[in-house]
């Protein structure tokens, strides 16, 4: 029986980078999947401002780009993704705990699919270019992408916890800003015409 060929050390390093960024343990702190463990529905939907993304949107964003990197390193094209729109897929209209669990499972599947694609890469493929970047750079970028958004989700969860548990009485009211009074020039009183013939004062 012929022994299995040893995997290229560069591929092993890429797989380790993907796994540490997604599952941990990472020396810097929690990995992406660890930040989602114990995340409540309210924390997942929390937005620090109207135009900011929620943690739920960020996990879908991470799943989308795992899918995109997998497509680029295998076929050179974007792979189909089950959610829309692209880049930042929308949270389901029925946003409940079950749909959140399904989207976390989607993230898990996309990571497993990306990992399998990287594991099957022939060593010569790592230095080939897909657009501006090499395959190796794309895979390392996917790992860095996980860590970047893991930090954001961690911060969002803490902000949500503070916002949702703070008593209303302790909330500070924004100070009222006095509006500057408009300076109006005093009206000039019309001069009364004298009834005397001389036109002057009597």
HUZI-V908957 format. One record per residue. N is the residue number from 1. SS is DSSP state (H for helix, E for strand, L for the rest). PHI is phi in radians with two decimals (* if undefined). PSI is psi in whole degrees, 0 to 359 (* if undefined). Layout:
n=N ss=SS phi=PHI psi=PSI
n=N ss=SS phi=PHI psi=PSI
//
This chain:
n=1 ss=L phi=* psi=127
n=2 ss=L phi=-1.34 psi=134
n=3 ss=L phi=-1.20 psi=150
n=4 ss=L phi=-1.20 psi=139
n=5 ss=L phi=-1.14 psi=141
n=6 ss=L phi=-1.21 psi=142
n=7 ss=L phi=-1.27 psi=144
n=8 ss=L phi=-1.05 psi=136
n=9 ss=H phi=-1.02 psi=330
n=10 ss=H phi=-1.19 psi=323
n=11 ss=H phi=-1.17 psi=319
n=12 ss=H phi=-1.07 psi=319
n=13 ss=H phi=-1.13 psi=320
n=14 ss=H phi=-1.13 psi=319
n=15 ss=H phi=-1.13 psi=320
n=16 ss=H phi=-1.11 psi=319
n=17 ss=H phi=-1.11 psi=317
n=18 ss=H phi=-1.09 psi=315
n=19 ss=H phi=-1.21 psi=320
n=20 ss=H phi=-1.16 psi=323
n=21 ss=H phi=-1.28 psi=330
n=22 ss=H phi=-1.62 psi=311
n=23 ss=L phi=-1.82 psi=334
n=24 ss=L phi=1.44 psi=186
n=25 ss=L phi=-1.31 psi=142
n=26 ss=E phi=-2.00 psi=143
n=27 ss=L phi=-1.20 psi=335
n=28 ss=L phi=-1.37 psi=334
n=29 ss=E phi=2.63 psi=200
n=30 ss=L phi=-1.12 psi=140
n=31 ss=L phi=-1.44 psi=177
n=32 ss=H phi=-1.03 psi=311
n=33 ss=H phi=-1.14 psi=327
n=34 ss=H phi=-1.18 psi=328
n=35 ss=H phi=-1.23 psi=338
n=36 ss=H phi=-1.53 psi=346
n=37 ss=L phi=-1.26 psi=121
n=38 ss=L phi=1.48 psi=3
n=39 ss=L phi=-1.21 psi=123
n=40 ss=L phi=-1.41 psi=166
n=41 ss=H phi=-1.10 psi=318
n=42 ss=H phi=-1.13 psi=320
n=43 ss=H phi=-1.19 psi=324
n=44 ss=H phi=-1.17 psi=330
n=45 ss=H phi=-1.63 psi=351
n=46 ss=L phi=-1.14 psi=136
n=47 ss=L phi=-2.11 psi=129
n=48 ss=L phi=-1.25 psi=339
n=49 ss=L phi=-2.72 psi=165
n=50 ss=L phi=-1.06 psi=323
n=51 ss=L phi=-1.66 psi=9
n=52 ss=L phi=-1.72 psi=157
n=53 ss=L phi=-1.48 psi=151
n=54 ss=L phi=-1.57 psi=168
n=55 ss=H phi=-1.10 psi=325
n=56 ss=H phi=-1.08 psi=315
n=57 ss=H phi=-1.13 psi=324
n=58 ss=H phi=-1.20 psi=323
n=59 ss=H phi=-1.20 psi=326
n=60 ss=H phi=-1.20 psi=324
n=61 ss=H phi=-1.08 psi=317
n=62 ss=H phi=-1.13 psi=320
n=63 ss=H phi=-1.11 psi=319
n=64 ss=H phi=-1.06 psi=316
n=65 ss=H phi=-1.34 psi=336
n=66 ss=H phi=-1.11 psi=318
n=67 ss=H phi=-1.12 psi=318
n=68 ss=H phi=-1.15 psi=318
n=69 ss=H phi=-1.14 psi=319
n=70 ss=H phi=-1.03 psi=316
n=71 ss=H phi=-1.09 psi=320
n=72 ss=H phi=-1.24 psi=325
n=73 ss=H phi=-1.48 psi=348
n=74 ss=H phi=-1.81 psi=309
n=75 ss=L phi=-1.96 psi=348
n=76 ss=L phi=1.44 psi=5
n=77 ss=L phi=-2.26 psi=165
n=78 ss=L phi=-1.19 psi=134
n=79 ss=L phi=-1.47 psi=150
n=80 ss=L phi=-1.13 psi=143
n=81 ss=L phi=-2.21 psi=139
n=82 ss=L phi=-1.31 psi=356
n=83 ss=L phi=-2.17 psi=154
n=84 ss=L phi=-2.25 psi=159
n=85 ss=L phi=-1.34 psi=181
n=86 ss=L phi=-1.25 psi=160
n=87 ss=L phi=1.27 psi=295
n=88 ss=L phi=-2.11 psi=82
n=89 ss=L phi=-1.04 psi=150
n=90 ss=L phi=-1.37 psi=149
n=91 ss=L phi=-1.18 psi=143
n=92 ss=L phi=-0.98 psi=149
n=93 ss=L phi=-1.07 psi=321
n=94 ss=L phi=-1.63 psi=88
n=95 ss=L phi=-1.58 psi=91
n=96 ss=L phi=-2.21 psi=182
n=97 ss=H phi=-1.10 psi=325
n=98 ss=H phi=-1.17 psi=317
n=99 ss=H phi=-1.21 psi=328
n=100 ss=H phi=-1.13 psi=316
n=101 ss=H phi=-1.09 psi=323
n=102 ss=H phi=-1.16 psi=323
n=103 ss=H phi=-1.28 psi=327
n=104 ss=H phi=-1.13 psi=321
n=105 ss=H phi=-1.15 psi=325
n=106 ss=H phi=-1.09 psi=317
n=107 ss=H phi=-1.06 psi=318
n=108 ss=H phi=-1.05 psi=315
n=109 ss=H phi=-1.15 psi=320
n=110 ss=H phi=-1.16 psi=324
n=111 ss=H phi=-1.15 psi=315
n=112 ss=H phi=-1.09 psi=321
n=113 ss=H phi=-1.20 psi=320
n=114 ss=H phi=-1.13 psi=317
n=115 ss=H phi=-1.08 psi=319
n=116 ss=H phi=-1.14 psi=322
n=117 ss=H phi=-1.14 psi=319
n=118 ss=H phi=-1.18 psi=319
n=119 ss=H phi=-1.08 psi=330
n=120 ss=L phi=-1.54 psi=0
n=121 ss=L phi=-1.20 psi=132
n=122 ss=L phi=-1.26 psi=145
n=123 ss=H phi=-0.94 psi=324
n=124 ss=H phi=-1.15 psi=339
n=125 ss=H phi=-1.29 psi=337
n=126 ss=H phi=-1.09 psi=325
n=127 ss=H phi=-1.61 psi=358
n=128 ss=L phi=-1.32 psi=152
n=129 ss=E phi=-1.72 psi=143
n=130 ss=E phi=-2.16 psi=97
n=131 ss=L phi=1.27 psi=233
n=132 ss=L phi=-1.46 psi=343
n=133 ss=E phi=-2.06 psi=155
n=134 ss=E phi=-1.40 psi=164
n=135 ss=H phi=-1.05 psi=318
n=136 ss=H phi=-1.07 psi=318
n=137 ss=H phi=-1.14 psi=321
n=138 ss=H phi=-1.08 psi=318
n=139 ss=H phi=-1.19 psi=316
n=140 ss=H phi=-1.10 psi=324
n=141 ss=H phi=-1.12 psi=324
n=142 ss=H phi=-1.11 psi=321
n=143 ss=H phi=-1.16 psi=316
n=144 ss=H phi=-1.10 psi=324
n=145 ss=H phi=-1.07 psi=319
n=146 ss=H phi=-1.05 psi=314
n=147 ss=H phi=-1.15 psi=322
n=148 ss=H phi=-1.05 psi=311
n=149 ss=H phi=-1.40 psi=339
n=150 ss=H phi=-1.07 psi=318
n=151 ss=H phi=-1.11 psi=320
n=152 ss=H phi=-1.14 psi=317
n=153 ss=H phi=-1.15 psi=322
n=154 ss=H phi=-1.06 psi=316
n=155 ss=H phi=-1.18 psi=319
n=156 ss=H phi=-1.08 psi=320
n=157 ss=H phi=-1.10 psi=321
n=158 ss=H phi=-1.23 psi=319
n=159 ss=H phi=-1.10 psi=319
n=160 ss=H phi=-1.13 psi=319
n=161 ss=H phi=-1.08 psi=317
n=162 ss=H phi=-1.15 psi=318
n=163 ss=H phi=-1.22 psi=326
n=164 ss=H phi=-1.50 psi=339
n=165 ss=H phi=-1.83 psi=348
n=166 ss=L phi=-1.21 psi=130
n=167 ss=L phi=-1.16 psi=147
n=168 ss=H phi=-1.12 psi=327
n=169 ss=H phi=-1.15 psi=334
n=170 ss=H phi=-1.55 psi=355
n=171 ss=L phi=-1.23 psi=130
n=172 ss=L phi=-1.39 psi=135
n=173 ss=L phi=-1.48 psi=143
n=174 ss=L phi=-1.19 psi=133
n=175 ss=L phi=-1.09 psi=142
n=176 ss=L phi=-1.34 psi=133
n=177 ss=L phi=-1.72 psi=120
n=178 ss=L phi=-1.25 psi=132
n=179 ss=L phi=-1.38 psi=135
n=180 ss=L phi=-1.15 psi=136
n=181 ss=L phi=-1.28 psi=138
n=182 ss=L phi=-1.32 psi=132
n=183 ss=L phi=-1.53 psi=110
n=184 ss=L phi=-1.69 psi=137
n=185 ss=L phi=-1.22 psi=135
n=186 ss=L phi=-1.07 psi=139
n=187 ss=L phi=-1.25 psi=138
n=188 ss=L phi=-1.49 psi=129
n=189 ss=L phi=-1.34 psi=133
n=190 ss=L phi=-1.14 psi=139
n=191 ss=L phi=-1.29 psi=136
n=192 ss=L phi=-1.37 psi=136
n=193 ss=L phi=-1.37 psi=136
n=194 ss=L phi=-1.33 psi=142
n=195 ss=L phi=-1.50 psi=351
n=196 ss=L phi=-1.28 psi=153
n=197 ss=L phi=-1.14 psi=332
n=198 ss=L phi=-1.31 psi=346
n=199 ss=L phi=1.37 psi=351
n=200 ss=L phi=-1.74 psi=188
n=201 ss=L phi=-1.34 psi=148
n=202 ss=L phi=-1.19 psi=*
//
